[in-house]
Amino acid sequence: MAQTRDPWNRLNRQPTLTSFRREVYHHDPQAPRDSLDFILKSQYDQHNQFLLAGNETLKQPETLGLIHGRVLKNRVKEIPVEPPALNHPLKTAQQKKNESIHSVNNAIDGHHTQTTNRGYSRKPDGGFFTT
């Protein structure tokens, strides 16, 4: 049956916040009980916000984006990743192939390496390489 598979089954099992708040056993201690609680909880400041319209005087902290401690949506909050100290994280580079550190072939290429005679190599005509 189609009703036993996702997404229908997941949507049917998970209640929305509105439907969960309509249940008998739901209790929100921060919800205003009457109009006086709603007015007292508003963020209107009559000294700094004088002569605002009636609907602007009743704005709640949830509307203004202030910290209120209530869950308003069924969403997971994304926690931003803190930038590293001094804006330069330590990064490590990994070799794709494990090579012996004792091998001379892993050395930096140049004509003064241990693969040549005493660290020096000669040109085919017998002269020394110079830099």
For each residue, the residues with C-beta under 8 A, 3 or more apart:
1: 4 5
2: 5 8
3: 8 9 12
4: 1 9
5: 1 2 8 9
6: 9 10
7: 10 11
8: 2 3 5 11 12
9: 3 4 5 6 12 13
10: 6 7 13 14
11: 7 8 14
12: 3 8 9
13: 9 10
14: 10 11 74
15: 19 20
16: 19 20 74
17: 20 21 71 72 73 74
18: 21 22
19: 15 16 22 23
20: 15 16 17 23 26
21: 17 18 26 28
22: 18 19 26
23: 19 20 26
24:
25:
26: 20 21 22 23
27:
28: 21 31 70
29:
30: 68 69 70
31: 28
32: 35 37 38 41
33: 37
34: 37 38
35: 32 38 39
36: 39 40
37: 32 33 34 40 41
38: 32 34 35 41 42 58 60
39: 35 36 42 58
40: 36 37
41: 32 37 38 60 61
42: 38 39 57 58 59 60
43: 59 60 61 64 66
44: 49 52 56 57 58 59
45: 48 49
46: 49 50
47: 50
48: 45
49: 44 45 46 52 56 57
50: 46 47
51:
52: 44 49 56 57
53: 56 57
54: 57 58
55: 58 59
56: 44 49 52 53 59
57: 42 44 49 52 53 54
58: 38 39 42 44 54 55
59: 42 43 44 55 56 63 64
60: 38 41 42 43 63 64 68
61: 41 43 64 66 67 68
62: 66 68 70 72
63: 59 60
64: 43 59 60 61
65:
66: 43 61 62
67: 61
68: 30 60 61 62
69: 30
70: 28 30 62
71: 17
72: 17 62
73: 17
74: 14 16 17
75:
76:
77:
78:
79:
80:
81:
82:
83: 87
84: 87 88 89
85:
86:
87: 83 84
88: 84
89: 84
90:
91:
92:
93:
94:
95: 98 99
96:
97:
98: 95
99: 95 103 106
100: 103 106
101: 106
102:
103: 99 100 106
104: 107 113 114 115
105:
106: 99 100 101 103
107: 104 113 114 115
108: 113
109: 113
110: 113
111: 116 120 121 129
112: 116 119 120
113: 104 107 108 109 110 116 119
114: 104 107 119
115: 104 107
116: 111 112 113 119 120 121
117: 120 121 122
118:
119: 112 113 114 116
120: 111 112 116 117 128 129
121: 111 116 117 128 129
122: 117 126 127 128 129
123: 126 127 128 129
124:
125:
126: 122 123
127: 122 123
128: 120 121 122 123
129: 111 120 121 122 123
130:
131:
